[in-house]
Amino acid sequence: MTATPHKVACVEIGGIPIALSTCDQRFLDLLRQRYDGFLSSSPPEFELEFDLTDARAASDDDVRVRRQDDEWLIERGDFNARWNPRTGRGRVRQNANPYSLDSVLRILHSLILAERGGFLLHAASAICDTRAYLFSGVSGAGKTTMTRLAPSGITLLTDEISYVRPAAEGYAAFGTPFAGELAKAGENCAAPVSALFFLEQGPENRIDELSSAEAVRRLMRNILFFAEDKTLVEKLLATACDFVARVPIRRLTFYPDARVWDLVRNFDRRFEHNLARNFQGVPEHA
């Protein structure tokens, strides 16, 4: 007789609840501990069932994501998974390491978001004054530094992987449990995206304009997407162009002290003020 899989309460990230099921109670407890704060009683949109193995395969192999008939095949050294987007069901084979599941969930969400006009971005993000700010860049550019410098009262969404979806006001950023150097999950909340800053460290704090073409190029370089699928890549490019058209994107050169957050806050106020003036037809120099 086959054991009936236990159900973990849905893990809901970005407003998308996914049920995780396993026959192993210890692994179930690990999942609940790992995703505490993101557990939900919402009806699941999707379900992943886990087959655990004792194998200790390396996790630094390149991930491969490809379509085979109706299913996505997701493979890396420490796991392999199959997911059918039509039925919403999938199966994952891995060892009892919840951090391998982090990678599976990131890939799964990247596929779902690509279809829905959103994306995962290699960026830190935080809510300040009810608005979300995103800070992206290459490794070492200062994403974690920006979160460490944040003043009190700011809500951390992530220091590693930003979750972006279309919203009534443009786009919204959601908290994720995917932690970087801070080793701390973000808060499970969301806010409209006010601006995206591409980071560079320097001797001063300064915000510079980026052309739309450069903003799209930088954005596409930092979107997390692994699938070998031309159609979804084209959809992501269209999303990136729409995001750039609707959200202020700038280059932020900063010296690592807390005053950089004053510059970020003042930029947002200036941008909204100038937008209102231009909308009313008032010349910029008036």
C-alpha positions in Angstrom: 0.0 0.0 0.0 1.3 3.4 -0.9 1.6 5.9 1.9 -0.6 8.9 1.6 1.5 12.1 1.3 1.2 14.6 4.1 0.4 18.2 3.0 2.3 21.1 4.1 0.2 24.3 4.4 0.6 26.1 1.1 3.8 28.1 0.6 2.5 31.4 -0.8 5.1 33.7 -2.4 4.1 36.6 -4.6 0.4 35.8 -4.0 0.8 32.4 -5.7 0.1 29.5 -3.3 1.9 26.2 -4.0 1.1 23.0 -2.0 4.1 20.9 -1.1 3.4 17.3 -0.2 5.7 14.6 1.2 5.4 11.2 3.0 8.3 12.2 5.3 7.2 13.9 8.5 10.7 15.2 9.3 11.0 16.8 5.8 7.6 18.3 6.3 8.7 19.8 9.5 11.8 21.2 7.8 9.6 22.8 5.1 7.3 24.4 7.7 10.3 25.8 9.5 12.1 27.0 6.3 9.0 28.8 5.0 7.6 30.1 8.3 6.0 33.4 7.5 5.0 32.3 4.0 2.7 29.5 4.9 -0.9 30.0 3.8 -4.3 28.4 4.1 -5.3 29.6 0.6 -6.4 27.0 -2.0 -3.3 26.1 -3.9 -2.9 27.0 -7.5 -0.2 24.4 -8.0 1.2 21.3 -6.2 4.6 19.7 -5.9 5.1 16.2 -4.5 8.4 15.1 -3.2 10.3 11.9 -3.6 13.2 11.9 -1.2 16.5 10.3 -1.9 19.6 9.7 0.3 21.9 10.7 -2.5 24.2 13.7 -1.7 24.7 15.1 -5.2 26.5 18.4 -5.7 24.4 21.5 -6.0 26.8 23.6 -8.1 26.0 21.9 -11.4 24.4 24.2 -14.0 20.6 24.0 -13.9 18.8 22.9 -17.1 15.2 23.8 -17.7 13.6 22.5 -20.9 10.2 21.7 -22.3 9.2 18.1 -23.1 5.8 17.8 -24.6 3.4 19.2 -22.0 5.9 19.2 -19.1 8.8 21.3 -18.0 11.9 19.2 -17.0 14.1 20.9 -14.3 17.4 19.3 -13.5 20.5 20.1 -11.4 23.0 17.9 -9.6 21.0 17.9 -6.4 17.5 17.5 -7.8 15.3 16.8 -10.8 11.7 17.8 -11.3 8.9 17.6 -13.7 6.1 20.1 -13.8 3.0 20.3 -16.0 1.7 23.9 -16.3 -1.7 22.6 -17.7 -2.5 20.4 -14.7 -0.5 22.5 -12.2 1.1 19.4 -10.7 4.7 18.4 -10.5 7.1 15.9 -8.9 10.5 16.6 -7.4 13.2 14.1 -6.5 15.9 15.4 -4.2 17.5 14.8 -0.8 16.0 16.1 2.4 17.5 19.5 2.0 15.0 22.4 1.9 17.5 24.7 0.3 17.5 22.6 -2.9 13.7 23.3 -2.8 14.5 27.0 -2.8 16.0 26.6 -6.3 13.1 24.5 -7.5 10.6 27.2 -6.3 12.6 30.0 -7.8 12.6 28.3 -11.2 8.9 27.4 -11.0 8.0 30.9 -10.1 10.1 32.3 -12.9 8.2 30.2 -15.4 4.8 31.2 -13.9 5.7 34.9 -13.8 7.0 34.9 -17.4 3.5 33.9 -18.5 1.8 36.5 -16.3 3.9 39.5 -17.1 6.2 39.5 -14.1 9.8 38.3 -13.3 12.3 37.5 -10.6 15.1 40.0 -10.4 18.6 39.7 -8.9 18.0 42.6 -6.6 17.4 43.7 -3.0 14.2 45.4 -2.3 12.6 47.2 0.6 9.4 49.2 1.4 9.9 52.8 2.5 7.0 55.2 3.1 4.6 52.6 1.6 6.5 52.3 -1.7 9.0 49.6 -2.8 12.5 50.4 -4.0 14.6 47.8 -5.9 18.4 47.8 -5.9 20.0 45.7 -8.6 23.6 45.0 -9.8 26.3 42.5 -10.3 27.7 40.6 -7.3 29.4 43.0 -5.0 27.7 46.1 -6.3 26.1 46.8 -2.9 22.6 45.1 -2.8 23.1 43.7 0.7 24.9 46.9 1.8 21.9 49.0 0.8 19.6 46.8 3.0 22.1 47.1 5.9 22.2 50.8 5.6 18.4 51.1 5.6 17.0 53.3 8.4 14.6 52.0 11.0 11.0 51.7 9.8 11.9 50.2 6.4 10.6 46.8 5.6 12.9 44.3 4.0 11.4 42.3 1.1 14.6 40.6 0.1 18.3 41.1 -0.1 18.7 38.7 -2.9 15.8 37.9 -5.2 13.1 40.5 -5.9 9.6 39.3 -6.9 7.8 41.6 -9.4 4.3 41.3 -10.7 2.0 43.7 -12.7 -0.3 45.7 -10.5 -3.0 48.4 -10.8 -0.4 51.2 -10.3 2.2 49.6 -12.6 4.2 46.9 -10.8 4.3 45.6 -7.3 7.2 44.0 -5.4 6.6 41.1 -3.0 8.6 39.8 -0.1 10.3 36.4 -0.6 11.9 33.8 1.7 15.0 33.6 -0.6 17.8 35.1 1.5 21.3 36.2 0.5 24.2 37.4 2.6 21.9 38.5 5.4 20.6 35.0 5.8 17.2 36.5 6.6 13.9 36.0 4.9 12.0 39.0 3.7 8.7 40.1 5.1 5.6 38.5 3.5 4.0 41.8 2.2 4.0 43.8 -1.0 4.0 47.4 -2.2 3.9 49.3 -5.5 7.4 49.7 -7.1 8.5 53.3 -6.9 11.9 53.0 -8.6 14.6 50.6 -9.6 18.2 51.6 -9.1 21.2 49.9 -10.7 24.0 50.1 -8.2 27.6 51.2 -8.5 29.9 52.0 -5.5 31.8 55.2 -5.7 33.2 58.2 -3.8 29.8 60.0 -3.6 26.1 59.6 -3.6 24.6 60.4 -7.1 21.7 59.4 -9.2 22.0 59.5 -13.0 19.6 59.0 -15.9 19.7 55.9 -18.0 18.4 55.7 -21.6 15.5 53.3 -22.1 17.6 51.0 -24.2 20.3 50.8 -21.5 17.7 50.3 -18.8 16.1 47.4 -20.8 19.6 45.8 -21.4 20.5 46.0 -17.7 17.1 44.7 -16.6 17.3 41.7 -18.9 20.8 40.8 -17.7 19.6 40.7 -14.1 16.3 38.8 -14.6 16.5 35.2 -13.3 15.3 32.9 -16.1 16.8 29.5 -17.0 14.4 28.0 -19.5 15.4 27.1 -23.0 12.2 28.6 -24.5 12.1 31.3 -27.2 8.5 32.2 -26.7 8.9 32.9 -23.0 12.1 34.9 -23.6 10.2 37.1 -26.0 7.4 37.6 -23.4 10.1 38.6 -20.8 11.6 41.1 -23.2 8.1 42.6 -23.8 7.6 42.7 -20.0 11.0 44.4 -19.5 10.1 47.1 -22.0 6.8 47.7 -20.3 8.4 47.9 -16.9 11.0 50.4 -18.1 8.2 52.5 -19.6 6.2 52.6 -16.4 8.8 52.6 -13.6 11.7 55.1 -13.0 15.0 53.4 -13.6 18.3 55.1 -12.7 21.9 54.4 -12.0 22.7 55.0 -8.3 26.4 55.6 -7.4 26.8 55.5 -3.7 29.3 55.7 -0.9 28.4 53.2 1.8 26.8 55.3 4.5 23.2 55.8 5.5 22.9 59.2 3.7 22.3 57.3 0.5 18.8 56.6 1.7 18.1 60.3 2.0 19.0 60.6 -1.7 16.7 57.7 -2.6 13.8 59.3 -0.7 14.3 62.7 -2.1 14.5 61.3 -5.7 11.1 59.8 -5.3 9.6 63.1 -4.1 11.3 65.1 -6.9 10.2 62.6 -9.5 6.5 62.7 -8.4 6.7 66.5 -8.2 8.2 66.9 -11.7 5.7 64.4 -13.1 2.8 66.4 -11.7 4.3 69.7 -13.0 4.8 68.2 -16.5 1.3 66.7 -16.5 -0.1 70.1 -15.8 1.9 71.6 -18.6 4.1 73.7 -16.3 7.6 74.3 -17.8 10.4 72.5 -15.8 12.2 75.8 -15.1 9.1 77.8 -13.9 
